[in-house]
Amino acid sequence: MGDTYNLGWKLGLVCKKLLQPHVLDTYELERRQIARQLIAFDQKFSKLFSGRPAKDASDEAGSSMSEFQQAFREAQLFITGVGIHYQPSILTSDTDLKGGLKGTETPSQSQVTSLAESAAHCQPGRRFASQIVLSQADAWPWELQLHLPSNGRFRVVVFGGDISQATQLATVNKLGGWLQANVLSPAKSPRISLAPGPDPRGGSGSSQWMTDEDPSIVDVLLVHSAPRDKIELLQDLHEVFHPFDKKLGWDYGKVFADDHGKAHKHYGVDPDRGAVVAVRPDGYIGLVTGLQAEDGWTRLQAWFGGLLRPSPSSS
């Protein structure tokens, strides 16, 4: 199933001329490694069942209960995909603010340190975990993953920190303007046609309204750590964080307040510094960079530039 999904979303977006064809080269790079790991695990798992139980703690020839418990934990990681870690590629940039990597190069200590300063628990190549956040518009609690549906779109999750502070708000809005000009514009990213998706709040059988125009393949979400009641107007934020559609109006469902900083802590983000996390359409982290450093922003632009295929009419 994991192999099929990995190839499926890449092939679909390439066939629709939304992604560069060389993205398909990452299929074998990513899934061959996982297949080998799974075969090795299955061999180890079968030996545990075919061998005899250990008589006591000193019996190294037998299979102990602790080994079984560890094996079952590893099995869960494979089944859920949480334990999968894709190696560096054009889709998974194992890099940060202080330089890029190619192929399977190992990041230097300075790069690892800088990455930890941005989002210590968001490692490129691993799944982007979910946390409960509050909708800024109506205080509704959401699992953040519900706003990252598998519909072929990339996500840029901006951890804005305390935007009740004027300087932090200015930085977030500056990033918003930069994203609009350098990542989201039709000349930089293609538009994607979306079918009406399920509305997670509406219950069984309900669906969301379709937009008047096809949106960018890159979706932007903002998670801030300011007290929700201190952010009076969503209009104070750049339009990127509440985009306008001619038919549906302003979309205020893309800004979230972090309940007591729990999400920032879970993702390893310093609220005073913030971070930017790019998430692939399959929910795996593609790139992590800082909120404050503009050289990190240009690296984000270069990452998308190597993947996306804008329509000829926009170039």
C-alpha positions in Angstrom: 0.0 0.0 0.0 2.8 2.4 0.9 4.5 1.7 -2.5 1.3 2.3 -4.4 0.5 5.6 -2.6 4.1 6.9 -3.0 4.1 6.3 -6.7 0.4 7.3 -7.2 0.6 10.9 -6.0 3.8 11.5 -7.9 2.6 9.9 -11.1 -0.7 11.7 -10.9 0.8 15.2 -10.5 3.4 14.5 -13.2 0.8 13.3 -15.7 -1.2 16.5 -14.9 1.9 18.5 -15.7 2.0 20.0 -12.2 5.3 18.4 -11.1 8.6 18.0 -13.0 9.0 14.5 -14.5 12.3 13.8 -12.6 10.3 13.6 -9.4 9.4 10.1 -10.4 13.1 9.1 -9.9 12.5 9.4 -6.2 10.1 6.5 -6.1 12.7 3.8 -6.2 15.1 5.8 -4.0 12.5 6.1 -1.2 10.6 2.8 -1.4 13.5 0.4 -2.2 15.1 1.3 1.1 11.8 0.7 3.0 11.3 -2.6 1.3 14.8 -3.8 2.4 14.0 -2.6 6.0 10.7 -4.5 5.9 12.3 -7.7 4.6 14.9 -7.5 7.4 12.2 -6.9 10.0 10.1 -9.8 8.7 13.1 -12.2 8.9 13.7 -11.0 12.5 10.1 -11.3 13.4 9.7 -14.8 12.1 12.7 -16.0 14.0 11.2 -14.8 17.2 8.1 -16.9 16.6 10.0 -20.0 15.3 12.6 -19.9 18.2 12.0 -21.2 21.7 11.2 -18.8 24.6 14.0 -17.8 26.8 14.2 -19.7 30.1 15.5 -16.7 32.1 17.3 -13.4 31.6 20.6 -15.1 31.1 19.3 -17.4 28.3 20.7 -15.6 25.2 19.7 -18.3 22.8 15.9 -18.0 23.5 13.5 -15.2 22.6 12.7 -13.0 25.5 9.4 -11.2 26.1 11.2 -7.8 25.9 12.4 -8.8 22.3 8.8 -9.5 21.4 7.6 -6.2 22.8 10.3 -4.3 20.9 9.4 -6.2 17.7 5.7 -5.3 18.0 6.6 -1.7 18.5 8.7 -1.8 15.3 5.8 -3.4 13.5 3.5 -0.6 14.5 6.0 1.9 13.1 5.9 0.2 9.7 2.2 -0.2 9.6 1.4 3.4 10.5 4.3 4.9 8.6 5.5 6.9 11.6 8.8 5.0 11.6 9.6 5.6 7.9 12.4 8.0 7.2 13.0 8.9 3.6 16.6 9.7 2.6 17.6 13.1 1.1 16.5 13.8 -2.4 14.9 16.6 -4.4 11.7 15.9 -2.5 13.3 15.6 0.9 15.9 18.3 1.6 17.9 17.3 4.6 19.1 20.8 5.0 18.5 24.0 6.9 19.7 27.6 7.0 23.4 26.9 6.5 23.7 25.1 3.2 22.3 22.4 1.0 22.8 18.7 0.6 22.7 16.5 -2.4 22.0 12.8 -2.7 22.8 10.9 0.4 25.3 13.4 1.9 25.4 13.5 5.7 24.5 16.9 7.3 27.3 18.6 9.2 27.0 19.4 12.8 26.5 23.1 12.1 23.6 22.2 9.8 22.0 19.9 12.4 22.4 22.5 15.0 20.7 25.1 12.8 17.9 22.8 12.0 17.3 22.1 15.7 17.1 25.8 16.2 14.2 26.0 13.7 12.0 23.0 14.5 13.9 20.3 16.4 11.2 17.7 16.1 10.4 18.2 12.5 12.9 16.1 10.6 12.8 16.1 6.8 11.9 12.7 5.5 9.6 11.8 8.4 5.9 12.3 8.7 4.5 15.6 9.9 2.9 14.8 13.2 -0.5 16.2 14.2 -1.3 18.4 17.2 -4.5 20.0 18.4 -4.7 23.7 17.6 -7.5 26.3 17.9 -9.1 28.0 14.9 -8.3 31.7 15.3 -11.7 32.5 13.8 -14.0 30.6 16.2 -11.8 28.8 18.7 -12.8 25.4 17.4 -10.2 22.8 18.3 -8.7 21.0 15.3 -6.3 18.2 14.7 -3.9 20.0 12.4 -3.7 17.0 10.1 -7.4 17.5 9.2 -6.3 20.6 7.3 -3.6 18.7 5.4 -5.9 16.3 3.4 -4.4 14.0 0.7 -5.5 16.0 -2.3 -2.2 16.6 -4.1 -1.3 19.9 -2.5 1.9 20.8 -0.8 1.7 22.7 2.5 3.8 25.5 4.0 3.1 25.5 7.7 4.3 28.7 9.2 5.0 28.6 13.0 4.7 32.4 13.6 5.3 32.5 17.3 3.8 35.4 19.3 2.3 37.6 16.6 0.7 39.8 19.3 4.2 41.4 19.3 4.5 44.0 16.6 7.9 42.9 15.4 6.8 39.3 15.1 3.7 40.2 13.3 5.7 42.3 10.9 8.0 39.3 10.2 5.1 37.0 9.5 3.5 39.5 7.2 6.7 40.0 5.4 7.0 36.3 4.9 3.4 36.3 3.6 4.2 38.8 1.0 7.3 37.0 0.0 5.4 33.7 -0.3 2.8 35.3 -2.5 5.3 36.8 -4.9 7.9 34.0 -5.0 6.0 30.7 -4.3 2.3 31.1 -4.8 2.1 33.3 -7.9 1.0 31.6 -11.1 4.4 32.2 -12.6 6.0 30.1 -9.8 3.4 27.4 -9.0 0.7 25.7 -11.0 -3.0 25.8 -10.2 -4.6 22.5 -9.2 -8.2 21.4 -9.9 -9.8 20.0 -6.7 -12.9 18.0 -6.4 -15.2 18.9 -3.5 -13.6 17.3 -0.4 -15.3 16.1 2.8 -16.0 18.8 5.3 -14.5 17.5 8.6 -16.8 19.6 10.6 -20.0 18.8 8.7 -20.4 15.2 9.5 -21.0 12.2 7.2 -21.9 13.0 3.6 -21.1 16.7 3.8 -18.6 18.4 1.5 -16.8 21.7 1.1 -17.8 24.2 -1.5 -15.6 24.5 -4.6 -13.7 27.7 -5.1 -14.4 30.0 -8.1 -10.8 29.6 -9.3 -8.4 26.7 -9.0 -6.0 27.3 -6.1 -2.3 27.1 -6.1 -0.8 23.6 -5.6 0.9 25.2 -2.5 -1.3 25.8 0.5 -0.3 28.0 3.4 -1.3 27.6 7.1 -0.3 29.7 10.1 0.1 28.5 13.6 0.9 31.2 16.1 1.6 31.1 19.9 -0.1 34.4 20.9 -3.1 34.2 23.2 -6.0 33.9 20.8 -7.9 36.8 22.4 -5.0 39.2 21.7 -5.4 38.8 18.0 -8.4 41.0 17.2 -8.5 41.1 13.4 -7.5 38.5 11.0 -7.3 41.2 8.4 -4.1 42.4 10.2 -2.4 39.3 8.7 -1.3 39.2 5.2 -3.8 38.0 2.6 -1.8 34.8 2.1 -3.1 33.6 5.5 -6.8 34.4 4.6 -7.0 34.1 0.8 -9.9 35.6 -1.0 -12.1 33.8 -3.5 -14.7 35.6 -5.7 -17.4 33.0 -4.9 -16.6 32.1 -1.3 -15.1 35.3 0.0 -12.3 35.4 2.6 -11.0 32.0 3.9 -10.4 32.4 7.7 -9.8 28.7 8.2 -6.0 28.8 7.7 -4.9 30.6 10.9 -4.6 28.7 14.2 -3.8 29.6 17.8 -1.5 27.3 19.7 -3.2 26.3 22.9 -0.6 27.4 25.6 2.3 26.7 23.3 1.8 23.0 23.2 2.1 22.6 19.5 5.2 24.8 19.2 6.8 22.6 22.0 5.7 19.4 20.3 7.3 20.4 17.0 10.4 21.7 18.7 9.8 25.3 17.6 11.0 28.2 19.8 8.0 30.7 19.9 10.5 33.6 19.9 12.1 32.4 16.6 9.4 30.6 14.7 9.9 28.2 11.8 8.7 27.2 8.4 7.9 23.6 7.5 7.2 22.5 4.0 5.1 19.3 3.8 4.8 17.0 0.8 1.4 15.9 -0.5 1.9 12.5 1.2 2.3 14.2 4.6 6.1 13.8 4.9 8.3 16.8 5.7 10.2 18.0 2.7 12.1 21.0 4.1 12.5 22.9 7.4 13.8 26.4 7.6 13.7 29.5 9.9 11.1 32.2 10.1 13.6 35.0 10.5 16.2 34.3 7.9 15.5 35.3 4.3 18.2 33.0 3.0 16.0 30.2 4.3 13.1 31.6 2.4 15.1 31.5 -0.8 16.0 27.9 -0.1 12.3 27.2 0.1 11.8 28.9 -3.2 14.6 26.9 -4.8 13.1 23.6 -3.4 9.7 24.3 -4.9 11.4 25.5 -8.1 13.0 22.1 -8.5 9.7 20.3 -8.2 6.8 22.4 -9.6 6.0 22.9 -13.2 4.1 26.1 -13.8 1.6 26.2 -16.7 3.0 27.6 -20.0 0.4 30.3 -20.0 1.8 31.8 -16.7 5.4 31.9 -17.8 
